[in-house]
């Protein structure tokens, strides 16, 4: 299971990704799916075919630009993370230190993979995301602030955008709970059930 860090309020340079329907094969091409998650080069697999030429040189892609290389937030277009269910897409994002993706809509499975791996998917309207991307292109050194507690995003011009998130998903992210640690929250009740079950059904064990 992934090592989940509790999600706290943070500010970062944000990277505009102007790709509608950016699918998981663009986020991480299929030929890299066999790579182990601890591969030291995993960060290079993110957007690999969009970022690099066949000789390894960099293309003019937003995440390659000097002003965006340290960005920890992506602001994307509609239907981010559509396509296959590969969890590797989130692993590649996290390998680059990405903490949140803001988009008008997400592929359902990818959205859930983000939550399970401690990466915050934020859904804002299409017009809001378009405005944010324009601002980021125009003022690339500006930061975006995300506050999960208040469910708000503060844009480069200090405009505040509110977003919705399932209360259970919010709890998981704030407390840094993966599937195992979430289950272990109920360890005492599980132990009580096991003891009671053995007493009542010991003959079946």
C-alpha positions in Angstrom: 0.0 0.0 0.0 1.2 3.6 -0.6 2.8 5.7 2.1 0.1 8.4 2.6 1.1 11.8 4.0 -1.8 13.7 5.7 -3.0 16.4 3.4 -2.4 19.9 4.8 -3.0 23.4 3.5 -0.2 24.3 1.0 0.7 26.8 -1.7 2.6 26.0 -4.9 3.4 27.0 -8.4 0.6 25.5 -10.5 1.1 24.0 -13.9 -1.4 24.5 -16.7 -2.1 21.3 -18.7 -4.1 22.3 -21.7 -5.2 18.8 -22.8 -8.9 18.0 -22.9 -9.6 14.2 -22.3 -6.0 13.6 -21.0 -6.1 9.9 -20.6 -4.0 7.6 -18.4 -2.0 6.4 -21.4 -0.8 10.0 -21.9 -0.1 10.4 -18.2 2.0 7.3 -18.2 2.5 5.2 -21.5 1.7 1.5 -21.2 5.2 0.3 -21.8 6.2 1.7 -18.4 3.6 -0.2 -16.4 5.9 -3.1 -15.6 8.4 -0.8 -13.9 8.5 -1.2 -10.1 7.0 1.7 -8.1 10.3 2.4 -6.4 12.1 2.8 -9.8 14.4 5.9 -9.3 13.4 7.1 -12.8 9.6 6.8 -12.2 9.3 10.6 -12.3 10.5 10.6 -15.9 7.6 8.4 -17.0 5.0 11.1 -16.3 3.8 12.5 -19.7 6.9 10.8 -21.1 5.9 10.9 -24.8 4.7 14.4 -24.5 7.8 15.6 -22.6 10.6 13.8 -24.4 11.9 13.2 -27.9 13.2 9.8 -28.9 16.7 10.9 -28.2 15.7 12.0 -24.6 15.8 15.7 -25.3 12.9 17.7 -23.9 10.0 18.9 -25.9 8.3 22.3 -25.3 5.7 20.9 -22.9 4.4 23.0 -20.0 5.9 20.7 -17.3 9.3 21.0 -18.9 9.4 24.8 -18.8 11.7 26.2 -16.1 9.0 28.3 -14.5 6.7 25.2 -14.0 9.2 22.5 -13.1 8.7 22.8 -9.4 4.9 23.0 -9.6 3.0 20.6 -7.3 -0.5 21.4 -8.6 -1.8 20.7 -12.1 -4.7 22.6 -13.5 -6.2 20.7 -16.4 -9.0 20.6 -18.9 -12.1 18.3 -19.0 -12.1 14.6 -18.4 -8.7 14.3 -16.7 -7.5 10.7 -16.2 -10.0 9.0 -18.5 -9.2 5.7 -20.2 -7.7 2.7 -18.5 -7.8 2.1 -14.7 -4.0 2.0 -14.3 -3.1 3.1 -10.8 0.4 3.9 -12.2 -0.9 7.2 -13.5 -1.2 8.4 -9.9 2.1 6.9 -8.9 3.8 8.8 -11.7 2.1 12.0 -10.5 3.3 11.4 -6.9 6.8 10.6 -8.1 6.9 14.2 -9.3 5.6 15.6 -6.0 2.2 16.5 -7.4 -0.2 16.9 -4.6 -3.4 17.9 -6.4 -5.0 18.0 -9.8 -7.7 20.6 -10.5 -10.0 19.9 -13.4 -13.6 20.3 -14.5 -14.1 16.5 -14.6 -12.3 13.3 -13.9 -12.3 9.7 -15.0 -14.1 7.9 -12.2 -11.5 5.2 -11.5 -8.6 7.6 -11.7 -10.4 9.9 -9.3 -10.7 7.1 -6.8 -7.1 6.1 -7.3 -6.0 9.6 -6.5 -8.0 9.5 -3.2 -6.5 6.1 -2.2 -3.0 7.3 -2.9 -3.3 10.6 -1.0 -3.5 12.9 -4.1 -6.3 15.5 -4.0 -8.5 15.7 -7.1 -10.4 19.0 -7.1 -13.3 19.6 -9.4 -14.0 23.2 -10.4 -16.2 24.4 -13.3 -14.8 24.4 -16.9 -14.8 28.2 -17.0 -12.9 28.5 -13.6 -10.3 26.0 -14.8 -9.9 27.8 -18.1 -9.4 31.1 -16.2 -6.9 29.6 -13.9 -4.9 28.2 -16.7 -4.8 31.5 -18.6 -3.6 33.3 -15.4 -0.9 30.7 -14.9 0.3 31.1 -18.5 0.4 34.9 -18.0 1.9 34.9 -14.5 3.9 31.7 -14.3 5.6 32.6 -11.0 2.2 32.9 -9.2 1.1 30.4 -6.7 -2.2 28.6 -6.0 -3.2 27.8 -2.5 -5.3 24.8 -1.5 -7.1 24.4 1.8 -8.8 21.0 2.1 -10.2 22.0 5.5 -12.3 24.8 4.1 -12.5 23.1 0.7 -11.2 26.2 -1.1 -8.7 27.1 -3.8 -7.1 30.5 -3.9 -6.0 31.6 -7.4 -3.1 33.8 -8.5 -5.4 36.8 -8.3 -6.5 35.9 -4.8 -10.0 34.8 -6.1 -11.3 32.0 -3.9 -13.0 29.0 -5.4 -14.9 26.5 -3.4 -15.1 22.8 -4.2 -17.0 19.8 -3.0 -15.6 16.5 -1.8 -17.1 13.4 -0.2 -16.8 13.8 3.6 -15.3 10.3 3.9 -12.7 11.0 1.2 -11.8 14.3 2.9 -11.3 12.5 6.2 -9.0 9.9 4.5 -6.8 12.6 3.0 -6.6 14.9 6.1 -5.7 11.9 8.3 -3.4 10.2 5.7 -5.3 6.9 5.7 -4.7 4.2 3.1 -6.9 1.1 2.9 -5.0 -0.8 5.5 -4.7 2.0 8.0 -8.3 2.8 7.5 -9.2 -0.8 8.3 -7.0 -0.8 11.4 -9.0 2.1 12.7 -11.5 -0.6 13.7 -8.9 -3.0 15.1 -10.5 -3.1 18.5 -13.9 -3.9 17.1 -12.4 -6.5 14.8 -10.7 -8.2 17.8 -14.0 -8.1 19.8 -15.8 -9.7 16.9 -13.2 -12.5 16.5 -13.3 -13.4 20.2 -17.1 -13.4 20.2 -17.2 -15.5 17.0 -14.8 -18.1 18.5 -17.0 -18.4 21.6 -20.2 -18.9 19.5 -18.8 -20.9 16.7 -15.7 -22.6 18.1 -17.0 -25.9 16.7 -16.6 -24.6 13.2 -13.0 -23.5 13.5 
